[in-house]
Amino acid sequence: MTLVLGAIALPRLQRLPSSAWMIGGASLIYAGALLVTALVTSTAAVLPVLVAAGMAWLVILVHVNASMQLLLPGWVRARGLAIYQITFMGAQAVPAAIWGGLAEGIGIGPALVVAAAVLVAGAATIVRWPISDTSRLDRSPAVYWTMPTLLIDPDATPGPVMVILRYTVSERNAAAFIEAMAPVGRSRQRTGAISWELFRDGERPTEFVEVFVVSTWDEHQRQHEGRLTGADREAERRAHALVDSGPQVAHLFPAQARIDAEAQTRTTAKARTERA
């Protein structure tokens, strides 16, 4: 019965202004059910409340599971869901022992009252730390980086690889550009970079230098070929709209990297042909 009612209610709840309303409301309903269960002795009065609690639990479970499916890009979805499931199950198993010990010490009724208070306090944190709305994020794969023409053999170089991008930004756009680059930096790290920084040239303050490091060339190729999403492209588009020129991109390999003789020959021949 709870499953049926929850399934009927869920489409209507999806029309709420935000996820915070849904999760906060369901949390308060569950907290109310805990209070009624702790304080009311009538079975007839408690049963409908338990049905409402089951519906609230189902709504949160389905909503969070669906949100995780939609939030995670395809290349990392399986690993992300595995971590989510471990966290979710662990967050039930470990506190269960704590609540069991509390119920044994102060009684089941008082323990349920404490649980209801904790749940209300948790729902109240949504006001201070609202849940981000990720429903509009474009998680479809986006391949839009141009592959560089290298004169060294990346397969013979273990890494790491440093990628440097230079931008020219006028002073009036500098603050907005720095702010717009924050999600770009998170995108770099989310898709494989082990570090990311944005610098400003001391001699030329309109020159900004973005530097990020990936562990191997193969890892950087994956950024080019399938890890980026439409949301990442949009973040870069917003930052690049504030740029006067750039970015100029350079890929730096360890000093002992080998030169690719064939690539060098092809590049030299192409340059001669263009000059001719």
ZADO-1210 file (C-alpha; in nm, 4 decimals, padded with zeros to 6 digits):
<atoms>
<atom x="00.0000" y="00.0000" z="00.0000" code="MET" pos="1"/>
<atom x="00.2792" y="00.2401" z="00.0908" code="THR" pos="2"/>
<atom x="00.4560" y="00.1692" z="-00.2385" code="LEU" pos="3"/>
<atom x="00.1393" y="00.2320" z="-00.4385" code="VAL" pos="4"/>
<atom x="00.0579" y="00.5577" z="-00.2595" code="LEU" pos="5"/>
<atom x="00.4187" y="00.6751" z="-00.2876" code="GLY" pos="6"/>
<atom x="00.4254" y="00.6006" z="-00.6588" code="ALA" pos="7"/>
<atom x="00.1001" y="00.7953" z="-00.7048" code="ILE" pos="8"/>
<atom x="00.2243" y="01.0939" z="-00.5041" code="ALA" pos="9"/>
<atom x="00.5721" y="01.1161" z="-00.6568" code="LEU" pos="10"/>
<atom x="00.4762" y="01.2689" z="-00.9959" code="PRO" pos="11"/>
<atom x="00.2836" y="01.5448" z="-00.8169" code="ARG" pos="12"/>
<atom x="00.5729" y="01.6095" z="-00.5807" code="LEU" pos="13"/>
<atom x="00.8070" y="01.6460" z="-00.8790" code="GLN" pos="14"/>
<atom x="00.6258" y="01.9719" z="-00.9557" code="ARG" pos="15"/>
<atom x="00.7453" y="02.1316" z="-00.6317" code="LEU" pos="16"/>
<atom x="00.9694" y="02.4403" z="-00.6749" code="PRO" pos="17"/>
<atom x="01.2894" y="02.2550" z="-00.5822" code="SER" pos="18"/>
<atom x="01.4376" y="01.9361" z="-00.4402" code="SER" pos="19"/>
<atom x="01.4743" y="02.1133" z="-00.1054" code="ALA" pos="20"/>
<atom x="01.0963" y="02.1341" z="-00.0693" code="TRP" pos="21"/>
<atom x="01.0571" y="01.7650" z="-00.1435" code="MET" pos="22"/>
<atom x="01.3347" y="01.6388" z="00.0821" code="ILE" pos="23"/>
<atom x="01.2613" y="01.8874" z="00.3615" code="GLY" pos="24"/>
<atom x="00.8897" y="01.8112" z="00.3559" code="GLY" pos="25"/>
<atom x="00.9436" y="01.4354" z="00.3529" code="ALA" pos="26"/>
<atom x="01.1902" y="01.4675" z="00.6413" code="SER" pos="27"/>
<atom x="00.9372" y="01.6630" z="00.8504" code="LEU" pos="28"/>
<atom x="00.6642" y="01.4075" z="00.7762" code="ILE" pos="29"/>
<atom x="00.8944" y="01.1259" z="00.8868" code="TYR" pos="30"/>
<atom x="00.9899" y="01.3198" z="01.2012" code="ALA" pos="31"/>
<atom x="00.6218" y="01.3691" z="01.2816" code="GLY" pos="32"/>
<atom x="00.5625" y="00.9978" z="01.2366" code="ALA" pos="33"/>
<atom x="00.8444" y="00.9210" z="01.4808" code="LEU" pos="34"/>
<atom x="00.6905" y="01.1532" z="01.7388" code="LEU" pos="35"/>
<atom x="00.3458" y="00.9992" z="01.7003" code="VAL" pos="36"/>
<atom x="00.4914" y="00.6482" z="01.7258" code="THR" pos="37"/>
<atom x="00.6779" y="00.7462" z="02.0427" code="ALA" pos="38"/>
<atom x="00.3939" y="00.9290" z="02.2189" code="LEU" pos="39"/>
<atom x="00.0690" y="00.7659" z="02.1006" code="VAL" pos="40"/>
<atom x="-00.0295" y="00.4227" z="02.2291" code="THR" pos="41"/>
<atom x="-00.3266" y="00.3635" z="01.9982" code="SER" pos="42"/>
<atom x="-00.2441" y="00.1234" z="01.7173" code="THR" pos="43"/>
<atom x="-00.5301" y="00.2563" z="01.5052" code="ALA" pos="44"/>
<atom x="-00.3866" y="00.6077" z="01.5287" code="ALA" pos="45"/>
<atom x="-00.0298" y="00.5009" z="01.4585" code="VAL" pos="46"/>
<atom x="-00.0952" y="00.2899" z="01.1466" code="LEU" pos="47"/>
<atom x="-00.1920" y="00.5777" z="00.9109" code="PRO" pos="48"/>
<atom x="00.1094" y="00.7724" z="01.0350" code="VAL" pos="49"/>
<atom x="00.3366" y="00.4795" z="00.9525" code="LEU" pos="50"/>
<atom x="00.1918" y="00.4724" z="00.6007" code="VAL" pos="51"/>
<atom x="00.2784" y="00.8422" z="00.5636" code="ALA" pos="52"/>
<atom x="00.6297" y="00.7711" z="00.6958" code="ALA" pos="53"/>
<atom x="00.6734" y="00.4937" z="00.4400" code="GLY" pos="54"/>
<atom x="00.5634" y="00.7281" z="00.1615" code="MET" pos="55"/>
<atom x="00.8085" y="00.9944" z="00.2784" code="ALA" pos="56"/>
<atom x="01.0902" y="00.7390" z="00.2856" code="TRP" pos="57"/>
<atom x="01.0012" y="00.6146" z="-00.0620" code="LEU" pos="58"/>
<atom x="00.9865" y="00.9685" z="-00.2045" code="VAL" pos="59"/>
<atom x="01.3341" y="01.0543" z="-00.0745" code="ILE" pos="60"/>
<atom x="01.4806" y="00.7205" z="-00.1834" code="LEU" pos="61"/>
<atom x="01.3460" y="00.7416" z="-00.5388" code="VAL" pos="62"/>
<atom x="01.4310" y="01.1105" z="-00.5759" code="HIS" pos="63"/>
<atom x="01.7907" y="01.0748" z="-00.4552" code="VAL" pos="64"/>
<atom x="01.8522" y="00.7632" z="-00.6659" code="ASN" pos="65"/>
<atom x="01.7150" y="00.9330" z="-00.9768" code="ALA" pos="66"/>
<atom x="01.9161" y="01.2479" z="-00.9061" code="SER" pos="67"/>
<atom x="02.2367" y="01.0452" z="-00.8827" code="MET" pos="68"/>
<atom x="02.1622" y="00.8730" z="-01.2117" code="GLN" pos="69"/>
<atom x="02.1064" y="01.2057" z="-01.3863" code="LEU" pos="70"/>
<atom x="02.3912" y="01.3935" z="-01.2181" code="LEU" pos="71"/>
<atom x="02.6728" y="01.1525" z="-01.2983" code="LEU" pos="72"/>
<atom x="02.8174" y="01.1618" z="-01.6530" code="PRO" pos="73"/>
<atom x="02.8264" y="00.8316" z="-01.8375" code="GLY" pos="74"/>
<atom x="03.2002" y="00.7648" z="-01.8096" code="TRP" pos="75"/>
<atom x="03.1952" y="00.7671" z="-01.4293" code="VAL" pos="76"/>
<atom x="02.8350" y="00.6681" z="-01.3545" code="ARG" pos="77"/>
<atom x="02.9052" y="00.3100" z="-01.2470" code="ALA" pos="78"/>
<atom x="03.1821" y="00.4099" z="-01.0050" code="ARG" pos="79"/>
<atom x="02.9843" y="00.7038" z="-00.8718" code="GLY" pos="80"/>
<atom x="02.6773" y="00.4914" z="-00.8054" code="LEU" pos="81"/>
<atom x="02.8923" y="00.2293" z="-00.6321" code="ALA" pos="82"/>
<atom x="03.0341" y="00.4934" z="-00.3958" code="ILE" pos="83"/>
<atom x="02.6842" y="00.6311" z="-00.3405" code="TYR" pos="84"/>
<atom x="02.5476" y="00.2872" z="-00.2513" code="GLN" pos="85"/>
<atom x="02.8325" y="00.2175" z="-00.0094" code="ILE" pos="86"/>
<atom x="02.7785" y="00.5558" z="00.1572" code="THR" pos="87"/>
<atom x="02.4018" y="00.5142" z="00.1662" code="PHE" pos="88"/>
<atom x="02.4082" y="00.1649" z="00.3125" code="MET" pos="89"/>
<atom x="02.6878" y="00.2516" z="00.5533" code="GLY" pos="90"/>
<atom x="02.4948" y="00.5563" z="00.6731" code="ALA" pos="91"/>
<atom x="02.2153" y="00.3206" z="00.7750" code="GLN" pos="92"/>
<atom x="02.4174" y="00.0346" z="00.9200" code="ALA" pos="93"/>
<atom x="02.6535" y="00.2336" z="01.1436" code="VAL" pos="94"/>
<atom x="02.3946" y="00.4693" z="01.3008" code="PRO" pos="95"/>
<atom x="02.1585" y="00.1739" z="01.3510" code="ALA" pos="96"/>
<atom x="02.3953" y="00.0414" z="01.6156" code="ALA" pos="97"/>
<atom x="02.4129" y="00.3854" z="01.7772" code="ILE" pos="98"/>
<atom x="02.0355" y="00.4242" z="01.7891" code="TRP" pos="99"/>
<atom x="02.0010" y="00.0715" z="01.9210" code="GLY" pos="100"/>
<atom x="02.2387" y="00.1507" z="02.2053" code="GLY" pos="101"/>
<atom x="02.0533" y="00.4753" z="02.2777" code="LEU" pos="102"/>
<atom x="01.7157" y="00.2969" z="02.2836" code="ALA" pos="103"/>
<atom x="01.8541" y="00.0364" z="02.5216" code="GLU" pos="104"/>
<atom x="01.9859" y="00.3089" z="02.7503" code="GLY" pos="105"/>
<atom x="01.6934" y="00.5572" z="02.7630" code="ILE" pos="106"/>
<atom x="01.4067" y="00.3549" z="02.6189" code="GLY" pos="107"/>
<atom x="01.2490" y="00.3193" z="02.2744" code="ILE" pos="108"/>
<atom x="01.0057" y="00.6097" z="02.3112" code="GLY" pos="109"/>
<atom x="01.2626" y="00.8703" z="02.4175" code="PRO" pos="110"/>
<atom x="01.5030" y="00.7435" z="02.1507" code="ALA" pos="111"/>
<atom x="01.2357" y="00.8016" z="01.8838" code="LEU" pos="112"/>
<atom x="01.1782" y="01.1539" z="02.0162" code="VAL" pos="113"/>
<atom x="01.5511" y="01.2262" z="01.9934" code="VAL" pos="114"/>
<atom x="01.5563" y="01.0825" z="01.6404" code="ALA" pos="115"/>
<atom x="01.2669" y="01.3102" z="01.5416" code="ALA" pos="116"/>
<atom x="01.4499" y="01.6141" z="01.6810" code="ALA" pos="117"/>
<atom x="01.7673" y="01.5233" z="01.4915" code="VAL" pos="118"/>
<atom x="01.5663" y="01.4782" z="01.1719" code="LEU" pos="119"/>
<atom x="01.4001" y="01.8192" z="01.2099" code="VAL" pos="120"/>
<atom x="01.7398" y="01.9780" z="01.2740" code="ALA" pos="121"/>
<atom x="01.8736" y="01.8091" z="00.9610" code="GLY" pos="122"/>
<atom x="01.5818" y="01.9375" z="00.7536" code="ALA" pos="123"/>
<atom x="01.6426" y="02.2887" z="00.8886" code="ALA" pos="124"/>
<atom x="01.9982" y="02.2873" z="00.7523" code="THR" pos="125"/>
<atom x="01.8510" y="02.3062" z="00.4015" code="ILE" pos="126"/>
<atom x="01.7754" y="02.6731" z="00.4718" code="VAL" pos="127"/>
<atom x="02.1426" y="02.7430" z="00.5464" code="ARG" pos="128"/>
<atom x="02.2916" y="02.5013" z="00.2931" code="TRP" pos="129"/>
<atom x="02.0353" y="02.4621" z="00.0126" code="PRO" pos="130"/>
<atom x="02.0487" y="02.1618" z="-00.2144" code="ILE" pos="131"/>
<atom x="02.1942" y="02.2470" z="-00.5544" code="SER" pos="132"/>
<atom x="01.9545" y="02.2091" z="-00.8447" code="ASP" pos="133"/>
<atom x="02.1321" y="01.9798" z="-01.0917" code="THR" pos="134"/>
<atom x="01.8274" y="01.8973" z="-01.3034" code="SER" pos="135"/>
<atom x="01.9286" y="02.1455" z="-01.5741" code="ARG" pos="136"/>
<atom x="02.2904" y="02.0331" z="-01.6021" code="LEU" pos="137"/>
<atom x="02.3761" y="01.8928" z="-01.9439" code="ASP" pos="138"/>
<atom x="02.5575" y="01.5660" z="-01.8749" code="ARG" pos="139"/>
<atom x="02.5656" y="01.4477" z="-02.2358" code="SER" pos="140"/>
<atom x="02.9192" y="01.3787" z="-02.3702" code="PRO" pos="141"/>
<atom x="03.0822" y="01.6741" z="-02.5469" code="ALA" pos="142"/>
<atom x="03.3985" y="01.6453" z="-02.7556" code="VAL" pos="143"/>
<atom x="03.5118" y="01.9986" z="-02.8345" code="TYR" pos="144"/>
<atom x="03.8827" y="02.0229" z="-02.7442" code="TRP" pos="145"/>
<atom x="04.1229" y="02.0212" z="-03.0388" code="THR" pos="146"/>
<atom x="04.3912" y="01.7534" z="-03.0187" code="MET" pos="147"/>
<atom x="04.7399" y="01.9089" z="-03.0328" code="PRO" pos="148"/>
<atom x="05.0053" y="01.8196" z="-03.2882" code="THR" pos="149"/>
<atom x="05.2923" y="01.6818" z="-03.0818" code="LEU" pos="150"/>
<atom x="05.6576" y="01.6521" z="-03.1834" code="LEU" pos="151"/>
<atom x="05.7396" y="01.4148" z="-02.8993" code="ILE" pos="152"/>
<atom x="05.6260" y="01.0597" z="-02.8432" code="ASP" pos="153"/>
<atom x="05.3681" y="01.0748" z="-02.5626" code="PRO" pos="154"/>
<atom x="05.3424" y="00.6960" z="-02.5407" code="ASP" pos="155"/>
<atom x="05.7083" y="00.6760" z="-02.4381" code="ALA" pos="156"/>
<atom x="05.6597" y="00.9319" z="-02.1602" code="THR" pos="157"/>
<atom x="05.5152" y="00.8127" z="-01.8307" code="PRO" pos="158"/>
<atom x="05.4012" y="01.1603" z="-01.7244" code="GLY" pos="159"/>
<atom x="05.2893" y="01.3762" z="-01.5628" code="PRO" pos="160"/>
<atom x="05.1674" y="01.6220" z="-01.8258" code="VAL" pos="161"/>
<atom x="05.1179" y="01.9924" z="-01.7546" code="MET" pos="162"/>
<atom x="04.8660" y="02.1866" z="-01.9629" code="VAL" pos="163"/>
<atom x="04.9054" y="02.5649" z="-01.9727" code="ILE" pos="164"/>
<atom x="04.6456" y="02.8032" z="-02.1172" code="LEU" pos="165"/>
<atom x="04.7130" y="03.1761" z="-02.1529" code="ARG" pos="166"/>
<atom x="04.4309" y="03.4308" z="-02.1679" code="TYR" pos="167"/>
<atom x="04.4301" y="03.8064" z="-02.2237" code="THR" pos="168"/>
<atom x="04.1546" y="03.9685" z="-02.0177" code="VAL" pos="169"/>
<atom x="04.0854" y="04.3401" z="-01.9834" code="SER" pos="170"/>
<atom x="04.0818" y="04.4866" z="-01.6338" code="GLU" pos="171"/>
<atom x="03.7081" y="04.5545" z="-01.6441" code="ARG" pos="172"/>
<atom x="03.6397" y="04.1819" z="-01.6970" code="ASN" pos="173"/>
<atom x="03.9087" y="04.0473" z="-01.4639" code="ALA" pos="174"/>
<atom x="03.6907" y="03.9892" z="-01.1568" code="ALA" pos="175"/>
<atom x="03.4135" y="03.8256" z="-01.3605" code="ALA" pos="176"/>
<atom x="03.6689" y="03.6096" z="-01.5426" code="PHE" pos="177"/>
<atom x="03.8223" y="03.4837" z="-01.2169" code="ILE" pos="178"/>
<atom x="03.4756" y="03.3953" z="-01.0902" code="GLU" pos="179"/>
<atom x="03.3816" y="03.2233" z="-01.4173" code="ALA" pos="180"/>
<atom x="03.7009" y="03.0154" z="-01.4111" code="MET" pos="181"/>
<atom x="03.6125" y="02.8540" z="-01.0765" code="ALA" pos="182"/>
<atom x="03.3682" y="02.6009" z="-01.2315" code="PRO" pos="183"/>
<atom x="03.6182" y="02.5472" z="-01.5148" code="VAL" pos="184"/>
<atom x="03.8794" y="02.4490" z="-01.2561" code="GLY" pos="185"/>
<atom x="03.6356" y="02.2063" z="-01.0940" code="ARG" pos="186"/>
<atom x="03.5674" y="02.0604" z="-01.4377" code="SER" pos="187"/>
<atom x="03.9398" y="02.0026" z="-01.4997" code="ARG" pos="188"/>
<atom x="03.9800" y="01.8235" z="-01.1672" code="GLN" pos="189"/>
<atom x="03.6581" y="01.6284" z="-01.2015" code="ARG" pos="190"/>
<atom x="03.7669" y="01.4909" z="-01.5405" code="THR" pos="191"/>
<atom x="04.1205" y="01.3882" z="-01.4464" code="GLY" pos="192"/>
<atom x="04.3465" y="01.6755" z="-01.3367" code="ALA" pos="193"/>
<atom x="04.5362" y="01.6125" z="-01.0136" code="ILE" pos="194"/>
<atom x="04.5889" y="01.9870" z="-00.9579" code="SER" pos="195"/>
<atom x="04.4601" y="02.3139" z="-01.1010" code="TRP" pos="196"/>
<atom x="04.5533" y="02.6797" z="-01.0509" code="GLU" pos="197"/>
<atom x="04.4790" y="03.0156" z="-01.2119" code="LEU" pos="198"/>
<atom x="04.7628" y="03.2708" z="-01.2083" code="PHE" pos="199"/>
<atom x="04.8026" y="03.6358" z="-01.3071" code="ARG" pos="200"/>
<atom x="05.1168" y="03.7622" z="-01.4765" code="ASP" pos="201"/>
<atom x="05.2996" y="04.0110" z="-01.2506" code="GLY" pos="202"/>
<atom x="05.4503" y="04.2065" z="-01.5417" code="GLU" pos="203"/>
<atom x="05.1366" y="04.1977" z="-01.7586" code="ARG" pos="204"/>
<atom x="04.8301" y="04.2063" z="-01.5302" code="PRO" pos="205"/>
<atom x="04.5934" y="04.1481" z="-01.8208" code="THR" pos="206"/>
<atom x="04.7551" y="03.8082" z="-01.8831" code="GLU" pos="207"/>
<atom x="04.6043" y="03.5138" z="-01.6941" code="PHE" pos="208"/>
<atom x="04.7604" y="03.1685" z="-01.6948" code="VAL" pos="209"/>
<atom x="04.5632" y="02.8540" z="-01.6218" code="GLU" pos="210"/>
<atom x="04.7729" y="02.5520" z="-01.5238" code="VAL" pos="211"/>
<atom x="04.6526" y="02.2001" z="-01.4597" code="PHE" pos="212"/>
<atom x="04.8379" y="01.8721" z="-01.4303" code="VAL" pos="213"/>
<atom x="04.7232" y="01.5249" z="-01.5310" code="VAL" pos="214"/>
<atom x="04.9047" y="01.2088" z="-01.4313" code="SER" pos="215"/>
<atom x="04.9589" y="01.0722" z="-01.7856" code="THR" pos="216"/>
<atom x="04.9024" y="01.1671" z="-02.1483" code="TRP" pos="217"/>
<atom x="04.6473" y="00.8871" z="-02.1758" code="ASP" pos="218"/>
<atom x="04.4502" y="01.0473" z="-01.8930" code="GLU" pos="219"/>
<atom x="04.4557" y="01.3821" z="-02.0754" code="HIS" pos="220"/>
<atom x="04.3383" y="01.2165" z="-02.3967" code="GLN" pos="221"/>
<atom x="04.0364" y="01.0879" z="-02.2071" code="ARG" pos="222"/>
<atom x="03.9544" y="01.4478" z="-02.1200" code="GLN" pos="223"/>
<atom x="03.9626" y="01.5280" z="-02.4903" code="HIS" pos="224"/>
<atom x="03.7665" y="01.2274" z="-02.6075" code="GLU" pos="225"/>
<atom x="03.4777" y="01.1538" z="-02.3721" code="GLY" pos="226"/>
<atom x="03.4909" y="01.2831" z="-02.0175" code="ARG" pos="227"/>
<atom x="03.3745" y="01.6368" z="-02.0849" code="LEU" pos="228"/>
<atom x="03.0034" y="01.7136" z="-02.0873" code="THR" pos="229"/>
<atom x="02.7750" y="01.9823" z="-02.2183" code="GLY" pos="230"/>
<atom x="02.7846" y="02.1484" z="-01.8746" code="ALA" pos="231"/>
<atom x="03.1661" y="02.1645" z="-01.8930" code="ASP" pos="232"/>
<atom x="03.1469" y="02.3217" z="-02.2376" code="ARG" pos="233"/>
<atom x="02.8985" y="02.5816" z="-02.1118" code="GLU" pos="234"/>
<atom x="03.1269" y="02.6696" z="-01.8182" code="ALA" pos="235"/>
<atom x="03.4175" y="02.7262" z="-02.0577" code="GLU" pos="236"/>
<atom x="03.1972" y="02.9280" z="-02.2930" code="ARG" pos="237"/>
<atom x="03.1006" y="03.1662" z="-02.0121" code="ARG" pos="238"/>
<atom x="03.4651" y="03.2171" z="-01.9155" code="ALA" pos="239"/>
<atom x="03.5856" y="03.2580" z="-02.2742" code="HIS" pos="240"/>
<atom x="03.3175" y="03.5213" z="-02.3418" code="ALA" pos="241"/>
<atom x="03.5116" y="03.7514" z="-02.1069" code="LEU" pos="242"/>
<atom x="03.8461" y="03.7011" z="-02.2829" code="VAL" pos="243"/>
<atom x="04.0032" y="03.9476" z="-02.5258" code="ASP" pos="244"/>
<atom x="04.2251" y="03.6808" z="-02.6799" code="SER" pos="245"/>
<atom x="04.3162" y="03.3205" z="-02.6149" code="GLY" pos="246"/>
<atom x="04.3460" y="03.0695" z="-02.4888" code="PRO" pos="247"/>
<atom x="04.6909" y="02.9812" z="-02.6173" code="GLN" pos="248"/>
<atom x="04.7477" y="02.6210" z="-02.5180" code="VAL" pos="249"/>
<atom x="05.0759" y="02.4445" z="-02.4419" code="ALA" pos="250"/>
<atom x="05.1333" y="02.0846" z="-02.3326" code="HIS" pos="251"/>
<atom x="05.4452" y="02.0295" z="-02.1227" code="LEU" pos="252"/>
<atom x="05.6011" y="01.6865" z="-02.0772" code="PHE" pos="253"/>
<atom x="05.8843" y="01.5734" z="-01.8481" code="PRO" pos="254"/>
<atom x="06.2274" y="01.6886" z="-01.9655" code="ALA" pos="255"/>
<atom x="06.3331" y="01.3352" z="-02.0590" code="GLN" pos="256"/>
<atom x="06.0481" y="01.2975" z="-02.3105" code="ALA" pos="257"/>
<atom x="06.1562" y="01.1519" z="-02.6447" code="ARG" pos="258"/>
<atom x="06.1228" y="01.3371" z="-02.9723" code="ILE" pos="259"/>
<atom x="05.8978" y="01.1641" z="-03.2257" code="ASP" pos="260"/>
<atom x="06.1159" y="01.1673" z="-03.5382" code="ALA" pos="261"/>
<atom x="05.8290" y="01.0808" z="-03.7745" code="GLU" pos="262"/>
<atom x="05.6040" y="01.3555" z="-03.6379" code="ALA" pos="263"/>
<atom x="05.8876" y="01.6054" z="-03.6622" code="GLN" pos="264"/>
<atom x="05.9528" y="01.5087" z="-04.0248" code="THR" pos="265"/>
<atom x="05.5828" y="01.5448" z="-04.1142" code="ARG" pos="266"/>
<atom x="05.5601" y="01.8848" z="-03.9471" code="THR" pos="267"/>
<atom x="05.8742" y="02.0109" z="-04.1211" code="THR" pos="268"/>
<atom x="05.7484" y="01.8909" z="-04.4611" code="ALA" pos="269"/>
<atom x="05.4116" y="02.0580" z="-04.4017" code="LYS" pos="270"/>
<atom x="05.5780" y="02.3880" z="-04.3063" code="ALA" pos="271"/>
<atom x="05.7918" y="02.3797" z="-04.6232" code="ARG" pos="272"/>
<atom x="05.4836" y="02.3106" z="-04.8349" code="THR" pos="273"/>
<atom x="05.2957" y="02.6043" z="-04.6794" code="GLU" pos="274"/>
<atom x="05.5894" y="02.8389" z="-04.7413" code="ARG" pos="275"/>
<atom x="05.6120" y="02.7263" z="-05.1005" code="ALA" pos="276"/>
</atoms>
